[in-house]
Structures are given as C-alpha cells and as structure tokens.
C-alpha cells in the first residue's frame, strides 16, 4: 500500500483501523515515507515499510529494488491508495507477478465538473474514505465505517506539559495555514477569533504550523496572551500527535491538520475558501455543519479547484464571507 502527502496518509488511517478490526486474520503492510510512521502506531496486524526515496528506492531502479523488497514479504495483494506514477509501477509489477491488485479511483472527471466555472455540477462526490473502501472491496474485503473506533487520548509527556501548562481546562487547537493562500482564512479575522477565544480564561488555545515564516506569524497571533501558545517548533512531531489527541476541538483550514485531528477522534471545524467539502476531502466522521464554507451567492464559481491551487481574479476575499461569529459559534 503506497501513500504520500500528509492529508492523504491521515485519511487512510480510519479506514485501516476499521479494516484490521473487521478482518483480524489479515496482515497489512503500509508503504510510505518514514515521517508518517507515527500515524499508524498501535494499529494491530499492521506493519510499516519505510520508502527510502533518497537512496535505496530512488529512481526507476530504486522502484525495482522496492518491488523486490516487498516481494520478499510474501505479499498476496497490493492496494494502491495513491494512484500516482510510482505506485502504478509497483502495482503493475505485482500484477505481472500474478498478484491481485486494486487502485483508488480519484474521480477526476466528477471533480472537474464540480470545479469548472460555468455549468458547474454542484453535488457531493464520494469521500476519500468511500473511495478507499472500494479499493479493498475490489480485493474482496468489505469495510463498515458506521461505528468507527479511535485511539485513546495520549498521556501528555512532561515536555508537552512544560509548554502548555498542567492546569488547562479546555484545549482548542488552531491550524491557520494551508498549502495554498486561497485556502487560508484572512489573518486579521483569525486574530479576532483568537482574541475572543482568549477572553475565556478556561480556554487554552494552541497554534499549529511549521517553518520560519509560519512561526513568525503564529508568534504575532499569540503575542501578549497567556492562554494562547504557539506550538510550532516547540515539540517533536510524535508529541504533536499526542497533544492533538487531547484537544477538545481543532479549527483548521482544508489541510492536513484537519485530517490528523479527525483520525484521532477529535472534533474538527474546517474553513473552506477556493475548495469545498463536496470534492470529498472533508475530515473523517465530521458532520457537514462543521464545515464552514465561503458564500457561493457572492462567489458562484466556488469551488474553483479541488486542491486550491488555482487563483481566480476577484475571489481573493471569498473567505471573508465566513464570519468570526460563525466560527466562534461552531467552536
């Protein structure tokens, strides 16, 4: 099973948890970058195979080595949940060696119809979780996601408690960034959200992000507020997952942090700009009312893209139609 980007990987976790619970006789091997190994910690009958993209598995010859490495594990079937060039090569090699394979249908035509500016086919598309389930159905395994199970809240380590304090009552996570600007809520409005949340001293607001520029912005959002803490760069990724599992709620853009919180069973409020939950990327097990979308009456071309990577003139302020009060009410 070949996986790549953070959100993509996180979205597989609830499906895999359900799979191992409902098919305990089956052993799963996940193939992904080493960074993502903590996502799968504690899932029974699941082992992690680290894809070494820089050395051993680099380039076409590296993919042949990867196939040989996986073949040695005596794999019976290959589920491609990513369906990109690398995973297709491995999948085809398994198929040629007589193994059963299946791949995810990303629904590109449906997504194009949803995001085209004119004659838009505006309807809910299958979620990525439903698409992943179909891959396993092709291999002969049904999965029921109606009663999902989540890991226990992690015990917070002394290092984490040193940063957030031991006397917190309500933990609210905020991840204000996304890969593309068209999916980022305006920072002046996000500052208002944070300021109003911080007035309640029972709230501890934790800000998530990474990279020098994001850390500087998070510092400015948290300045002079005792109960607003910038977590970026303070703890390791594994500890960040432990902390997120303890949140009462996560406020996130359409981004990887939303999916990480959801896979850990945390309630998630998502804000949507150029993208829309109808494309199938809503966080797992979250009601549709937790997804706050920009006003399509004022901006009828929304969603303008599946991933937020297309800029549309005049749509820069679409997310300003999501009010601060609406966000506070949802939280």
Buried (B, 14 or more C-beta within 10 A) or exposed (E): BBBBBBBBBBBBBBBBBBBBBEBEEBBBEBBBBEEBBBBBEEBEBBEBBBBBBEEEBEEEEBBBBBBEBBEEEEBEBBBBBBBEEBBBBBBBBBEEEEBEBBBBEBBEEBBEBBBEEEEBBEEEBBBBBEBBBBBBEBBEBEBEBEEBEBBEBBEBBEEBEEBBEEEBEBBBBBBBBBBBEBBBBBBEBBBBBBBBBBEEEEBBBBBBBBEEEBBEBBEEBBEEBEBBBBBBEBBEEEBBBBBBBBBBBBBBBBBBBBBBBBBBBBBBBBBBBBBBBBBBBBBBBBEEEBBBBBBBEEBEBBBBBBBBEBEBEEBBEBBBBBBBEEBEEBB
